[in-house]
Amino acid sequence: MKRLALLIAATGLVAATLPALAAGPGDAAMRRWKQADACVADATKKVPDHDAASQRKRDTLTNDCMKAHGLPPLTNVAPPETAQPAPAAPTAAPATTPPKPN
């Protein structure tokens, strides 16, 4: 009888801890990715424009949400304010070919 009680107790303990063992590091990573996606979607919904100022505002909203949920900030998508446009490539003069000798 004691063996049966011990077997039932052990089975109950295994059954109680099985879901905790199944929830491994992959599940935690998936929850973090899902929360990060939700932060980006929420910021995009609040600031839908795609100009540089809106992208900076969206980055700020996203990083604030990520910080509030204990996640690392994302790298900035918006170009920095001090970014200068690339200078245009100089146009080359049309090449002239020297006359061929006869």
N, CA, C and O atoms as a GROMACS GRO file, in nm:
protein
  408
    1MET      N    1   0.081  -0.118   0.000
    1MET     CA    2   0.000   0.000   0.000
    1MET      C    3   0.086   0.125   0.000
    1MET      O    4   0.053   0.225  -0.065
    2LYS      N    5   0.199   0.120   0.075
    2LYS     CA    6   0.287   0.235   0.078
    2LYS      C    7   0.351   0.258  -0.059
    2LYS      O    8   0.374   0.372  -0.099
    3ARG      N    9   0.378   0.149  -0.129
    3ARG     CA   10   0.437   0.163  -0.262
    3ARG      C   11   0.338   0.229  -0.357
    3ARG      O   12   0.377   0.313  -0.439
    4LEU      N   13   0.212   0.193  -0.347
    4LEU     CA   14   0.111   0.253  -0.432
    4LEU      C   15   0.097   0.402  -0.402
    4LEU      O   16   0.085   0.483  -0.494
    5ALA      N   17   0.098   0.440  -0.275
    5ALA     CA   18   0.089   0.581  -0.238
    5ALA      C   19   0.211   0.657  -0.287
    5ALA      O   20   0.200   0.770  -0.334
    6LEU      N   21   0.328   0.595  -0.275
    6LEU     CA   22   0.451   0.659  -0.323
    6LEU      C   23   0.448   0.673  -0.475
    6LEU      O   24   0.492   0.776  -0.528
    7LEU      N   25   0.399   0.574  -0.545
    7LEU     CA   26   0.388   0.579  -0.690
    7LEU      C   27   0.291   0.688  -0.734
    7LEU      O   28   0.319   0.762  -0.828
    8ILE      N   29   0.179   0.699  -0.666
    8ILE     CA   30   0.080   0.803  -0.699
    8ILE      C   31   0.138   0.942  -0.671
    8ILE      O   32   0.117   1.034  -0.750
    9ALA      N   33   0.209   0.958  -0.560
    9ALA     CA   34   0.270   1.086  -0.528
    9ALA      C   35   0.376   1.124  -0.631
    9ALA      O   36   0.384   1.240  -0.673
   10ALA      N   37   0.457   1.028  -0.670
   10ALA     CA   38   0.562   1.055  -0.769
   10ALA      C   39   0.500   1.090  -0.904
   10ALA      O   40   0.547   1.181  -0.972
   11THR      N   41   0.395   1.020  -0.943
   11THR     CA   42   0.327   1.047  -1.069
   11THR      C   43   0.265   1.187  -1.066
   11THR      O   44   0.270   1.261  -1.164
   12GLY      N   45   0.206   1.222  -0.954
   12GLY     CA   46   0.147   1.356  -0.940
   12GLY      C   47   0.253   1.466  -0.948
   12GLY      O   48   0.230   1.570  -1.008
   13LEU      N   49   0.367   1.442  -0.887
   13LEU     CA   50   0.476   1.540  -0.891
   13LEU      C   51   0.528   1.557  -1.033
   13LEU      O   52   0.554   1.669  -1.077
   14VAL      N   53   0.545   1.446  -1.104
   14VAL     CA   54   0.592   1.454  -1.243
   14VAL      C   55   0.489   1.525  -1.329
   14VAL      O   56   0.524   1.608  -1.413
   15ALA      N   57   0.362   1.494  -1.310
   15ALA     CA   58   0.256   1.557  -1.389
   15ALA      C   59   0.248   1.708  -1.360
   15ALA      O   60   0.215   1.786  -1.450
   16ALA      N   61   0.277   1.748  -1.238
   16ALA     CA   62   0.271   1.890  -1.203
   16ALA      C   63   0.389   1.968  -1.261
   16ALA      O   64   0.375   2.085  -1.296
   17THR      N   65   0.505   1.903  -1.270
   17THR     CA   66   0.623   1.975  -1.319
   17THR      C   67   0.644   1.960  -1.469
   17THR      O   68   0.730   2.029  -1.525
   18LEU      N   69   0.571   1.875  -1.536
   18LEU     CA   70   0.588   1.854  -1.678
   18LEU      C   71   0.563   1.980  -1.761
   18LEU      O   72   0.644   2.009  -1.850
   19PRO      N   73   0.456   2.057  -1.738
   19PRO     CA   74   0.438   2.180  -1.817
   19PRO      C   75   0.551   2.281  -1.795
   19PRO      O   76   0.590   2.351  -1.888
   20ALA      N   77   0.604   2.289  -1.674
   20ALA     CA   78   0.714   2.381  -1.647
   20ALA      C   79   0.840   2.337  -1.722
   20ALA      O   80   0.917   2.422  -1.767
   21LEU      N   81   0.862   2.208  -1.734
   21LEU     CA   82   0.978   2.160  -1.807
   21LEU      C   83   0.962   2.180  -1.958
   21LEU      O   84   1.060   2.203  -2.029
   22ALA      N   85   0.838   2.172  -2.006
   22ALA     CA   86   0.814   2.189  -2.148
   22ALA      C   87   0.834   2.334  -2.190
   22ALA      O   88   0.871   2.360  -2.305
   23ALA      N   89   0.809   2.429  -2.101
   23ALA     CA   90   0.827   2.571  -2.132
   23ALA      C   91   0.974   2.606  -2.114
   23ALA      O   92   1.015   2.653  -2.008
   24GLY      N   93   1.050   2.584  -2.218
   24GLY     CA   94   1.194   2.608  -2.210
   24GLY      C   95   1.232   2.747  -2.256
   24GLY      O   96   1.146   2.835  -2.266
   25PRO      N   97   1.359   2.768  -2.285
   25PRO     CA   98   1.406   2.899  -2.327
   25PRO      C   99   1.348   2.943  -2.461
   25PRO      O  100   1.340   3.063  -2.488
   26GLY      N  101   1.308   2.850  -2.544
   26GLY     CA  102   1.247   2.887  -2.672
   26GLY      C  103   1.116   2.960  -2.654
   26GLY      O  104   1.086   3.054  -2.728
   27ASP      N  105   1.038   2.919  -2.555
   27ASP     CA  106   0.911   2.986  -2.529
   27ASP      C  107   0.934   3.128  -2.479
   27ASP      O  108   0.861   3.220  -2.518
   28ALA      N  109   1.032   3.148  -2.395
   28ALA     CA  110   1.062   3.282  -2.345
   28ALA      C  111   1.109   3.372  -2.459
   28ALA      O  112   1.072   3.489  -2.466
   29ALA      N  113   1.189   3.317  -2.548
   29ALA     CA  114   1.235   3.395  -2.664
   29ALA      C  115   1.119   3.432  -2.754
   29ALA      O  116   1.112   3.545  -2.804
   30MET      N  117   1.028   3.339  -2.774
   30MET     CA  118   0.912   3.369  -2.859
   30MET      C  119   0.825   3.477  -2.795
   30MET      O  120   0.771   3.562  -2.867
   31ARG      N  121   0.810   3.476  -2.663
   31ARG     CA  122   0.732   3.581  -2.596
   31ARG      C  123   0.799   3.716  -2.613
   31ARG      O  124   0.731   3.817  -2.633
   32ARG      N  125   0.934   3.720  -2.605
   32ARG     CA  126   1.006   3.847  -2.623
   32ARG      C  127   0.992   3.898  -2.767
   32ARG      O  128   0.970   4.017  -2.788
   33TRP      N  129   1.003   3.809  -2.864
   33TRP     CA  130   0.987   3.850  -3.003
   33TRP      C  131   0.845   3.901  -3.028
   33TRP      O  132   0.826   4.001  -3.097
   34LYS      N  133   0.747   3.833  -2.971
   34LYS     CA  134   0.608   3.874  -2.990
   34LYS      C  135   0.585   4.013  -2.929
   34LYS      O  136   0.516   4.096  -2.988
   35GLN      N  137   0.642   4.038  -2.811
   35GLN     CA  138   0.628   4.169  -2.749
   35GLN      C  139   0.700   4.276  -2.830
   35GLN      O  140   0.649   4.388  -2.844
   36ALA      N  141   0.817   4.245  -2.883
   36ALA     CA  142   0.890   4.340  -2.966
   36ALA      C  143   0.809   4.374  -3.091
   36ALA      O  144   0.802   4.490  -3.131
   37ASP      N  145   0.749   4.273  -3.154
   37ASP     CA  146   0.665   4.297  -3.271
   37ASP      C  147   0.545   4.384  -3.235
   37ASP      O  148   0.505   4.470  -3.313
   38ALA      N  149   0.488   4.362  -3.117
   38ALA     CA  150   0.374   4.442  -3.074
   38ALA      C  151   0.416   4.588  -3.052
   38ALA      O  152   0.340   4.680  -3.083
   39CYS      N  153   0.536   4.609  -2.998
   39CYS     CA  154   0.585   4.746  -2.977
   39CYS      C  155   0.603   4.818  -3.111
   39CYS      O  156   0.566   4.934  -3.124
   40VAL      N  157   0.660   4.749  -3.208
   40VAL     CA  158   0.681   4.810  -3.340
   40VAL      C  159   0.547   4.838  -3.407
   40VAL      O  160   0.530   4.945  -3.466
   41ALA      N  161   0.453   4.744  -3.399
   41ALA     CA  162   0.322   4.765  -3.461
   41ALA      C  163   0.248   4.880  -3.397
   41ALA      O  164   0.184   4.959  -3.466
   42ASP      N  165   0.256   4.892  -3.264
   42ASP     CA  166   0.188   5.001  -3.195
   42ASP      C  167   0.248   5.136  -3.234
   42ASP      O  168   0.174   5.232  -3.257
   43ALA      N  169   0.380   5.145  -3.241
   43ALA     CA  170   0.446   5.270  -3.278
   43ALA      C  171   0.414   5.306  -3.424
   43ALA      O  172   0.394   5.423  -3.456
   44THR      N  173   0.408   5.206  -3.510
   44THR     CA  174   0.375   5.231  -3.651
   44THR      C  175   0.231   5.278  -3.666
   44THR      O  176   0.201   5.361  -3.752
   45LYS      N  177   0.143   5.225  -3.583
   45LYS     CA  178   0.003   5.266  -3.587
   45LYS      C  179  -0.012   5.411  -3.539
   45LYS      O  180  -0.095   5.486  -3.591
   46LYS      N  181   0.069   5.450  -3.439
   46LYS     CA  182   0.062   5.586  -3.386
   46LYS      C  183   0.126   5.687  -3.481
   46LYS      O  184   0.077   5.800  -3.492
   47VAL      N  185   0.234   5.649  -3.549
   47VAL     CA  186   0.306   5.740  -3.639
   47VAL      C  187   0.323   5.668  -3.773
   47VAL      O  188   0.426   5.605  -3.795
   48PRO      N  189   0.225   5.677  -3.863
   48PRO     CA  190   0.232   5.600  -3.987
   48PRO      C  191   0.316   5.664  -4.098
   48PRO      O  192   0.344   5.597  -4.198
   49ASP      N  193   0.357   5.790  -4.085
   49ASP     CA  194   0.431   5.856  -4.192
   49ASP      C  195   0.572   5.800  -4.204
   49ASP      O  196   0.622   5.734  -4.113
   50HIS      N  197   0.635   5.827  -4.319
   50HIS     CA  198   0.767   5.770  -4.344
   50HIS      C  199   0.875   5.875  -4.369
   50HIS      O  200   0.979   5.844  -4.426
   51ASP      N  201   0.852   5.999  -4.328
   51ASP     CA  202   0.959   6.098  -4.341
   51ASP      C  203   1.055   6.083  -4.223
   51ASP      O  204   1.027   6.010  -4.128
   52ALA      N  205   1.168   6.153  -4.229
   52ALA     CA  206   1.275   6.134  -4.130
   52ALA      C  207   1.228   6.168  -3.988
   52ALA      O  208   1.262   6.097  -3.894
   53ALA      N  209   1.152   6.276  -3.972
   53ALA     CA  210   1.106   6.317  -3.839
   53ALA      C  211   1.011   6.212  -3.781
   53ALA      O  212   1.018   6.181  -3.662
   54SER      N  213   0.924   6.157  -3.864
   54SER     CA  214   0.830   6.054  -3.816
   54SER      C  215   0.904   5.926  -3.781
   54SER      O  216   0.868   5.858  -3.685
   55GLN      N  217   1.007   5.893  -3.858
   55GLN     CA  218   1.084   5.773  -3.826
   55GLN      C  219   1.156   5.788  -3.693
   55GLN      O  220   1.163   5.693  -3.616
   56ARG      N  221   1.209   5.907  -3.665
   56ARG     CA  222   1.274   5.929  -3.535
   56ARG      C  223   1.173   5.918  -3.421
   56ARG      O  224   1.203   5.861  -3.317
   57LYS      N  225   1.052   5.973  -3.441
   57LYS     CA  226   0.948   5.965  -3.338
   57LYS      C  227   0.906   5.819  -3.318
   57LYS      O  228   0.885   5.776  -3.205
   58ARG      N  229   0.894   5.745  -3.427
   58ARG     CA  230   0.856   5.604  -3.418
   58ARG      C  231   0.964   5.524  -3.346
   58ARG      O  232   0.932   5.436  -3.265
   59ASP      N  233   1.091   5.553  -3.373
   59ASP     CA  234   1.201   5.487  -3.302
   59ASP      C  235   1.193   5.514  -3.152
   59ASP      O  236   1.213   5.424  -3.071
   60THR      N  237   1.163   5.639  -3.116
   60THR     CA  238   1.153   5.674  -2.975
   60THR      C  239   1.038   5.599  -2.909
   60THR      O  240   1.054   5.545  -2.800
   61LEU      N  241   0.922   5.596  -2.974
   61LEU     CA  242   0.807   5.524  -2.918
   61LEU      C  243   0.838   5.374  -2.904
   61LEU      O  244   0.804   5.312  -2.803
   62THR      N  245   0.901   5.317  -3.005
   62THR     CA  246   0.935   5.174  -3.001
   62THR      C  247   1.031   5.145  -2.887
   62THR      O  248   1.010   5.050  -2.812
   63ASN      N  249   1.136   5.225  -2.874
   63ASN     CA  250   1.235   5.200  -2.769
   63ASN      C  251   1.178   5.224  -2.630
   63ASN      O  252   1.217   5.155  -2.536
   64ASP      N  253   1.085   5.320  -2.615
   64ASP     CA  254   1.019   5.340  -2.485
   64ASP      C  255   0.936   5.217  -2.448
   64ASP      O  256   0.936   5.174  -2.333
   65CYS      N  257   0.864   5.162  -2.546
   65CYS     CA  258   0.783   5.042  -2.521
   65CYS      C  259   0.873   4.923  -2.487
   65CYS      O  260   0.843   4.847  -2.395
   66MET      N  261   0.982   4.910  -2.561
   66MET     CA  262   1.075   4.799  -2.535
   66MET      C  263   1.134   4.810  -2.394
   66MET      O  264   1.147   4.711  -2.323
   67LYS      N  265   1.169   4.932  -2.355
   67LYS     CA  266   1.226   4.954  -2.221
   67LYS      C  267   1.123   4.922  -2.114
   67LYS      O  268   1.157   4.865  -2.010
   68ALA      N  269   0.996   4.960  -2.138
   68ALA     CA  270   0.890   4.935  -2.040
   68ALA      C  271   0.867   4.785  -2.019
   68ALA      O  272   0.824   4.743  -1.912
   69HIS      N  273   0.896   4.705  -2.121
   69HIS     CA  274   0.875   4.561  -2.110
   69HIS      C  275   1.005   4.485  -2.082
   69HIS      O  276   1.007   4.362  -2.089
   70GLY      N  277   1.112   4.557  -2.050
   70GLY     CA  278   1.237   4.493  -2.014
   70GLY      C  279   1.312   4.431  -2.130
   70GLY      O  280   1.386   4.335  -2.113
   71LEU      N  281   1.292   4.486  -2.250
   71LEU     CA  282   1.358   4.434  -2.369
   71LEU      C  283   1.467   4.532  -2.413
   71LEU      O  284   1.458   4.651  -2.382
   72PRO      N  285   1.568   4.485  -2.484
   72PRO     CA  286   1.673   4.576  -2.530
   72PRO      C  287   1.620   4.665  -2.642
   72PRO      O  288   1.530   4.625  -2.716
   73PRO      N  289   1.674   4.786  -2.654
   73PRO     CA  290   1.626   4.876  -2.760
   73PRO      C  291   1.665   4.824  -2.897
   73PRO      O  292   1.765   4.753  -2.914
   74LEU      N  293   1.585   4.862  -2.994
   74LEU     CA  294   1.617   4.826  -3.132
   74LEU      C  295   1.716   4.926  -3.189
   74LEU      O  296   1.729   5.037  -3.139
   75THR      N  297   1.785   4.886  -3.293
   75THR     CA  298   1.874   4.981  -3.359
   75THR      C  299   1.787   5.080  -3.435
   75THR      O  300   1.678   5.047  -3.482
   76ASN      N  301   1.835   5.200  -3.445
   76ASN     CA  302   1.755   5.305  -3.506
   76ASN      C  303   1.735   5.281  -3.655
   76ASN      O  304   1.827   5.244  -3.728
   77VAL      N  305   1.611   5.302  -3.697
   77VAL     CA  306   1.575   5.289  -3.837
   77VAL      C  307   1.588   5.425  -3.904
   77VAL      O  308   1.627   5.435  -4.021
   78ALA      N  309   1.556   5.528  -3.831
   78ALA     CA  310   1.559   5.663  -3.886
   78ALA      C  311   1.703   5.709  -3.907
   78ALA      O  312   1.792   5.675  -3.829
   79PRO      N  313   1.725   5.786  -4.013
   79PRO     CA  314   1.858   5.841  -4.031
   79PRO      C  315   1.886   5.947  -3.925
   79PRO      O  316   1.793   6.012  -3.880
   80PRO      N  317   2.010   5.965  -3.884
   80PRO     CA  318   2.040   6.067  -3.784
   80PRO      C  319   2.009   6.206  -3.838
   80PRO      O  320   2.011   6.230  -3.959
   81GLU      N  321   1.980   6.297  -3.746
   81GLU     CA  322   1.943   6.433  -3.787
   81GLU      C  323   2.058   6.503  -3.859
   81GLU      O  324   2.034   6.589  -3.944
   82THR      N  325   2.180   6.468  -3.826
   82THR     CA  326   2.295   6.535  -3.885
   82THR      C  327   2.339   6.472  -4.016
   82THR      O  328   2.439   6.514  -4.074
   83ALA      N  329   2.266   6.374  -4.062
   83ALA     CA  330   2.304   6.308  -4.187
   83ALA      C  331   2.290   6.404  -4.303
   83ALA      O  332   2.185   6.467  -4.319
   84GLN      N  333   2.393   6.415  -4.382
   84GLN     CA  334   2.391   6.499  -4.500
   84GLN      C  335   2.366   6.412  -4.621
   84GLN      O  336   2.413   6.298  -4.626
   85PRO      N  337   2.293   6.463  -4.719
   85PRO     CA  338   2.275   6.381  -4.839
   85PRO      C  339   2.409   6.362  -4.908
   85PRO      O  340   2.496   6.450  -4.904
   86ALA      N  341   2.424   6.250  -4.971
   86ALA     CA  342   2.549   6.220  -5.042
   86ALA      C  343   2.565   6.316  -5.158
   86ALA      O  344   2.468   6.343  -5.229
   87PRO      N  345   2.686   6.368  -5.179
   87PRO     CA  346   2.704   6.459  -5.292
   87PRO      C  347   2.684   6.385  -5.423
   87PRO      O  348   2.716   6.267  -5.436
   88ALA      N  349   2.632   6.456  -5.518
   88ALA     CA  350   2.608   6.396  -5.650
   88ALA      C  351   2.742   6.370  -5.716
   88ALA      O  352   2.836   6.447  -5.701
   89ALA      N  353   2.749   6.262  -5.788
   89ALA     CA  354   2.872   6.228  -5.860
   89ALA      C  355   2.891   6.329  -5.973
   89ALA      O  356   2.795   6.363  -6.043
   90PRO      N  357   3.013   6.377  -5.991
   90PRO     CA  358   3.035   6.474  -6.100
   90PRO      C  359   3.010   6.407  -6.234
   90PRO      O  360   3.044   6.291  -6.258
   91THR      N  361   2.950   6.485  -6.320
   91THR     CA  362   2.922   6.430  -6.452
   91THR      C  363   3.049   6.440  -6.535
   91THR      O  364   3.116   6.543  -6.535
   92ALA      N  365   3.079   6.337  -6.604
   92ALA     CA  366   3.200   6.334  -6.686
   92ALA      C  367   3.170   6.401  -6.820
   92ALA      O  368   3.062   6.386  -6.876
   93ALA      N  369   3.268   6.473  -6.870
   93ALA     CA  370   3.254   6.536  -7.002
   93ALA      C  371   3.256   6.425  -7.106
   93ALA      O  372   3.324   6.324  -7.088
   94PRO      N  373   3.184   6.443  -7.214
   94PRO     CA  374   3.186   6.339  -7.316
   94PRO      C  375   3.327   6.319  -7.370
   94PRO      O  376   3.400   6.414  -7.400
   95ALA      N  377   3.361   6.196  -7.382
   95ALA     CA  378   3.495   6.163  -7.430
   95ALA      C  379   3.505   6.192  -7.578
   95ALA      O  380   3.415   6.158  -7.656
   96THR      N  381   3.612   6.255  -7.616
   96THR     CA  382   3.635   6.282  -7.759
   96THR      C  383   3.746   6.190  -7.806
   96THR      O  384   3.845   6.168  -7.736
   97THR      N  385   3.729   6.136  -7.921
   97THR     CA  386   3.831   6.047  -7.975
   97THR      C  387   3.918   6.127  -8.072
   97THR      O  388   3.866   6.204  -8.153
   98PRO      N  389   4.048   6.108  -8.064
   98PRO     CA  390   4.136   6.181  -8.156
   98PRO      C  391   4.115   6.130  -8.300
   98PRO      O  392   4.079   6.014  -8.320
   99PRO      N  393   4.137   6.215  -8.395
   99PRO     CA  394   4.120   6.170  -8.535
   99PRO      C  395   4.222   6.062  -8.572
   99PRO      O  396   4.337   6.065  -8.528
  100LYS      N  397   4.178   5.969  -8.652
  100LYS     CA  398   4.265   5.859  -8.693
  100LYS      C  399   4.357   5.905  -8.806
  100LYS      O  400   4.313   5.975  -8.898
  101PRO      N  401   4.484   5.866  -8.798
  101PRO     CA  402   4.573   5.903  -8.910
  101PRO      C  403   4.540   5.818  -9.034
  101PRO      O  404   4.499   5.702  -9.025
  102ASN      N  405   4.560   5.879  -9.150
  102ASN     CA  406   4.532   5.810  -9.276
  102ASN      C  407   4.637   5.714  -9.309
  102ASN      O  408   4.630   5.648  -9.412
   0.00000   0.00000   0.00000
